[in-house]
Amino acid sequence: MSAVELHIFTEPQQGASQEQLRTVAVAAERLGFAGFFRSDHLMAIGAPPRPPGPTESWASLADIAVATRSIRIGTLMTSATFRLPGPLAVAVAQVDQVSGGRVDFGFGAGWYQAEHDAYGIPFPEVGERMERFAEQLEIVRGIWSTKAGASFSHQGRHYELRDCPSLPRPVQAGGPPILIGGMGERTTPRLAARHAAEFNCAFVPLEAAGVQFDRVRRACAVIGRDPGSMRWSLALTVACGRDEREVAQRCANIDRDLETLTEGGLAGTPERILSRLEKVAELGCQRAYLQLLDLGDTDHLELLAEQVLPQVR
């Protein structure tokens, strides 16, 4: 089948310690997965809070950068509402340094109001959130792209920066590649065409992802960008088992319906997973982010590495 990079994607806000995340990241690297990514949330979604509580994503990734050597690391997606753009550029550049240039920067406008309310973070209406997100993209990229020894300034509707130092310097020229995702029909494709190295659709049927990819391709064409310069990816919840009983058990363990997961994710035996990934490749996707929700199930990770990963590389 066509080559698709497989990356592991975790949701630690649902109940995972930093030690668990580090263990999974190190195992993913050892087993040959291309990347280890995590969400950027401060509260469990659709479930009561569980100890040990949230982990701050860029502090978490700094630790994982030290514990690993070759695997790509990053977020799906860092929330623009959580941080000011200047300090965010510093934090991500610092992790890029620590990792030796292995960061991919997933960046989004923020969407989960409950965690904003819980932590006292302003949560504007969607229009303002997208405005702020667009401005933050300009600022983060501007800081990273400013020549060494020069400073960056920005005067915008929501943010003003005066003579911001272009330090620390990311290892990757121009800064880590930016991932943008989402199903917005107008603003999201325009921002992706202008700023993103990669466009991602998460947890949607393949047909819907194909429609959104076409919107982004058209937005690229409008500004004269070759859509072939964009990397395309999907995030998919995974439940793989050696037989139907094991598949059903893994779905139950993460409180997912097998039928729904089969339609919008990756559920089944390795053969079924591979068949589904073939359709992912047919959409033009170069990457698939496999959402693992049960981080204590190390056998699941090993099964994917043994019977799925070798067939897609």
C-alpha positions as CSV (number, residue, x, y, z in Angstrom):
1,M,0.0,0.0,0.0
2,S,1.0,3.7,-0.3
3,A,3.3,4.9,2.5
4,V,1.6,6.7,5.4
5,E,3.6,7.9,8.4
6,L,2.0,6.6,11.6
7,H,2.2,8.9,14.6
8,I,0.9,8.2,18.1
9,F,-1.5,10.8,19.5
10,T,-2.4,10.9,23.2
11,E,-5.1,12.8,25.2
12,P,-3.5,13.1,28.7
13,Q,-6.2,15.3,30.1
14,Q,-8.4,12.2,30.2
15,G,-6.1,10.9,33.0
16,A,-2.4,10.3,32.4
17,S,0.7,11.2,34.3
18,Q,3.8,12.6,32.7
19,E,5.6,9.3,33.5
20,Q,3.0,7.5,31.5
21,L,3.4,9.9,28.6
22,R,7.1,9.5,28.7
23,T,6.9,5.7,28.7
24,V,4.6,5.7,25.7
25,A,6.7,8.2,23.8
26,V,9.9,6.2,24.4
27,A,8.1,2.9,23.4
28,A,6.7,4.5,20.3
29,E,10.2,5.6,19.3
30,R,11.6,2.2,20.0
31,L,8.9,0.5,18.0
32,G,9.4,2.6,14.9
33,F,6.5,5.1,14.9
34,A,7.3,8.4,13.3
35,G,6.0,10.8,15.9
36,F,4.5,11.3,19.4
37,F,1.9,14.0,19.8
38,R,-0.4,15.1,22.6
39,S,-3.4,17.3,23.0
40,D,-3.4,20.7,24.7
41,H,-6.2,20.6,27.2
42,L,-6.6,21.4,30.9
43,M,-9.7,19.4,31.7
44,A,-11.1,16.0,30.8
45,I,-13.6,16.1,27.9
46,G,-16.8,14.3,28.4
47,A,-15.7,12.6,31.6
48,P,-15.2,13.6,35.3
49,P,-11.8,14.8,36.3
50,R,-9.3,12.0,37.1
51,P,-6.0,12.2,38.9
52,P,-3.3,13.1,38.4
53,G,-4.9,16.0,36.5
54,P,-3.7,17.9,33.5
55,T,-0.1,18.2,32.2
56,E,1.0,21.5,30.6
57,S,1.7,20.5,27.0
58,W,5.0,22.3,26.3
59,A,6.5,21.5,29.7
60,S,5.5,17.9,29.0
61,L,7.0,17.9,25.5
62,A,10.3,19.4,26.9
63,D,10.6,16.3,29.1
64,I,9.8,14.0,26.2
65,A,12.3,15.8,24.0
66,V,15.0,14.9,26.5
67,A,13.8,11.2,26.8
68,T,13.8,10.6,23.1
69,R,16.3,10.9,20.2
70,S,14.6,10.7,16.8
71,I,10.8,10.7,17.0
72,R,8.9,13.9,15.9
73,I,7.0,15.5,18.8
74,G,4.3,18.1,19.0
75,T,0.7,19.1,19.7
76,L,-2.7,18.6,18.1
77,M,-3.5,21.5,18.7
78,T,-1.9,24.1,21.0
79,S,-4.7,26.5,22.0
80,A,-4.1,30.1,21.1
81,T,-6.4,31.2,24.0
82,F,-4.1,29.7,26.6
83,R,-1.0,31.8,25.9
84,L,0.3,35.2,24.7
85,P,2.0,34.7,21.3
86,G,5.4,36.1,22.3
87,P,6.0,33.7,25.2
88,L,4.5,30.9,23.2
89,A,7.1,31.4,20.5
90,V,9.8,31.3,23.1
91,A,8.4,28.0,24.7
92,V,8.1,26.2,21.4
93,A,11.5,27.3,20.1
94,Q,13.0,26.2,23.4
95,V,11.6,22.7,23.0
96,D,12.8,22.7,19.4
97,Q,16.3,23.4,20.7
98,V,16.1,20.7,23.3
99,S,14.8,18.1,20.8
100,G,17.4,18.9,18.2
101,G,14.8,20.2,15.7
102,R,12.1,17.6,16.1
103,V,9.0,19.7,16.9
104,D,5.9,20.0,14.7
105,F,3.7,22.8,16.0
106,G,0.0,22.1,15.9
107,F,-1.8,25.3,16.5
108,G,-5.5,26.1,16.8
109,A,-7.9,28.8,18.0
110,G,-9.2,26.9,21.1
111,W,-12.7,25.5,21.5
112,Y,-13.5,23.9,24.9
113,Q,-15.2,26.6,26.9
114,A,-15.5,24.5,30.2
115,E,-11.7,24.5,30.7
116,H,-11.5,28.2,30.1
117,D,-14.2,28.9,32.7
118,A,-12.5,26.5,35.2
119,Y,-9.1,28.2,34.9
120,G,-10.2,31.8,34.5
121,I,-9.1,32.0,30.8
122,P,-11.1,34.5,28.6
123,F,-13.1,32.7,26.0
124,P,-14.3,35.2,23.3
125,E,-16.8,34.5,20.7
126,V,-15.6,32.4,17.8
127,G,-15.1,35.4,15.5
128,E,-12.7,37.0,17.9
129,R,-11.0,33.8,18.7
130,M,-10.2,33.3,15.0
131,E,-9.0,36.9,14.7
132,R,-6.7,36.4,17.6
133,F,-5.5,33.1,16.2
134,A,-4.7,34.6,12.8
135,E,-2.8,37.4,14.5
136,Q,-0.9,35.0,16.7
137,L,0.2,33.0,13.6
138,E,1.6,36.2,12.2
139,I,3.5,36.9,15.4
140,V,4.9,33.5,16.1
141,R,6.1,33.1,12.5
142,G,7.4,36.6,12.5
143,I,9.5,36.1,15.6
144,W,10.9,32.8,14.4
145,S,11.7,34.2,10.9
146,T,13.4,37.4,12.2
147,K,17.2,37.3,11.5
148,A,19.6,36.7,14.4
149,G,20.4,40.0,16.1
150,A,17.3,41.8,14.8
151,S,14.0,42.4,16.6
152,F,10.4,41.9,15.7
153,S,7.6,44.4,16.1
154,H,3.9,44.0,15.5
155,Q,0.9,46.4,15.7
156,G,-2.4,44.6,15.4
157,R,-5.9,44.7,16.6
158,H,-5.3,42.4,19.6
159,Y,-1.6,42.4,20.2
160,E,1.3,44.9,20.1
161,L,4.9,43.8,20.3
162,R,7.8,46.3,20.4
163,D,11.3,45.2,19.6
164,C,10.8,41.6,20.6
165,P,14.1,39.7,20.5
166,S,14.2,36.8,18.0
167,L,15.4,34.5,20.8
168,P,15.7,31.7,21.5
169,R,16.4,30.5,18.0
170,P,14.6,27.4,16.8
171,V,16.8,24.7,15.4
172,Q,14.6,24.4,12.3
173,A,15.0,27.3,9.9
174,G,12.0,29.6,10.1
175,G,10.7,27.7,13.1
176,P,9.0,24.4,13.5
177,P,6.5,23.4,10.8
178,I,3.0,24.6,11.6
179,L,0.0,22.3,11.5
180,I,-3.5,23.8,11.2
181,G,-6.7,21.8,11.3
182,G,-10.4,22.0,11.5
183,M,-13.6,21.9,9.4
184,G,-14.3,25.7,9.1
185,E,-15.3,26.4,5.5
186,R,-13.7,29.8,4.9
187,T,-11.3,31.2,7.5
188,T,-9.6,27.9,8.3
189,P,-8.7,27.1,4.7
190,R,-7.4,30.6,4.1
191,L,-5.2,30.5,7.2
192,A,-3.9,27.1,6.4
193,A,-3.0,28.1,2.8
194,R,-1.0,31.1,4.1
195,H,0.7,29.6,7.2
196,A,0.6,25.8,7.4
197,A,3.1,23.2,6.4
198,E,0.5,20.6,7.2
199,F,-3.3,20.5,7.2
200,N,-5.1,18.1,9.5
201,C,-8.7,16.8,9.8
202,A,-9.5,15.0,13.1
203,F,-12.1,12.4,13.9
204,V,-14.4,12.9,10.8
205,P,-15.5,10.5,8.1
206,L,-13.0,10.2,5.2
207,E,-15.6,11.8,2.8
208,A,-15.8,14.9,5.0
209,A,-12.0,15.1,5.2
210,G,-11.8,14.9,1.4
211,V,-14.2,17.8,1.1
212,Q,-12.2,19.9,3.5
213,F,-8.9,19.1,1.8
214,D,-10.4,20.3,-1.4
215,R,-11.4,23.6,0.3
216,V,-7.8,24.1,1.4
217,R,-6.4,23.2,-2.0
218,R,-8.6,25.9,-3.5
219,A,-7.5,28.4,-0.9
220,C,-3.9,27.5,-1.9
221,A,-4.6,28.1,-5.5
222,V,-6.2,31.5,-4.8
223,I,-2.9,32.8,-3.3
224,G,-0.7,31.0,-5.9
225,R,0.6,28.3,-3.5
226,D,1.2,24.8,-4.9
227,P,-1.1,22.5,-2.9
228,G,1.6,19.9,-3.3
229,S,3.7,21.9,-0.9
230,M,1.1,21.1,1.8
231,R,1.3,17.9,3.9
232,W,-2.1,16.3,4.5
233,S,-3.0,14.3,7.6
234,L,-5.8,12.7,9.6
235,A,-6.3,12.0,13.3
236,L,-8.1,8.8,13.9
237,T,-9.1,7.0,17.1
238,V,-7.7,3.4,17.0
239,A,-8.9,0.1,18.5
240,C,-7.0,-2.8,17.0
241,G,-7.2,-6.4,18.0
242,R,-6.0,-9.8,16.9
243,D,-9.6,-11.0,16.7
244,E,-13.1,-9.5,16.9
245,R,-13.3,-10.2,20.7
246,E,-10.2,-8.2,21.3
247,V,-11.4,-5.4,19.1
248,A,-14.7,-5.2,21.0
249,Q,-12.9,-5.2,24.3
250,R,-10.6,-2.4,23.3
251,C,-13.6,-0.3,22.1
252,A,-15.3,-1.0,25.5
253,N,-12.1,0.0,27.4
254,I,-12.2,3.5,25.9
255,D,-16.0,3.8,25.9
256,R,-16.3,3.9,22.2
257,D,-19.0,2.3,20.0
258,L,-17.5,-0.2,17.6
259,E,-19.8,0.7,14.7
260,T,-19.2,4.5,15.1
261,L,-15.4,3.9,15.5
262,T,-15.3,1.7,12.4
263,E,-16.9,4.5,10.3
264,G,-15.0,7.5,11.7
265,G,-11.8,5.9,13.0
266,L,-9.7,2.8,12.9
267,A,-11.3,-0.3,14.5
268,G,-10.7,-3.9,13.7
269,T,-8.1,-6.5,13.1
270,P,-4.7,-5.4,11.6
271,E,-6.1,-6.4,8.2
272,R,-9.1,-4.1,8.5
273,I,-6.9,-1.3,9.9
274,L,-4.6,-1.6,6.8
275,S,-7.6,-1.6,4.5
276,R,-8.8,1.6,6.1
277,L,-5.3,3.2,5.9
278,E,-5.2,2.4,2.2
279,K,-8.3,4.7,1.9
280,V,-6.6,7.3,4.0
281,A,-3.6,7.2,1.5
282,E,-6.0,7.5,-1.4
283,L,-7.1,10.9,0.0
284,G,-3.5,12.1,-0.4
285,C,-2.6,11.8,3.3
286,Q,1.0,11.4,4.2
287,R,0.4,11.1,7.9
288,A,-2.1,9.4,10.2
289,Y,-2.2,10.3,13.9
290,L,-3.4,7.2,15.8
291,Q,-5.3,8.4,18.9
292,L,-4.5,6.0,21.8
293,L,-6.9,6.6,24.7
294,D,-5.8,3.7,27.0
295,L,-2.1,4.5,27.7
296,G,-1.8,1.6,30.0
297,D,-2.5,-0.9,27.2
298,T,1.1,-1.4,26.0
299,D,0.1,-4.6,24.1
300,H,-2.1,-2.4,21.8
301,L,0.9,-0.3,20.9
302,E,3.1,-3.4,20.3
303,L,0.4,-5.0,18.1
304,L,0.1,-1.9,15.9
305,A,3.9,-1.8,15.6
306,E,4.2,-5.5,14.7
307,Q,1.3,-6.0,12.3
308,V,0.3,-2.6,10.9
309,L,3.4,-0.3,10.9
310,P,5.6,-2.5,8.7
311,Q,2.9,-2.6,6.0
312,V,2.7,1.2,5.6
313,R,6.3,2.3,5.7
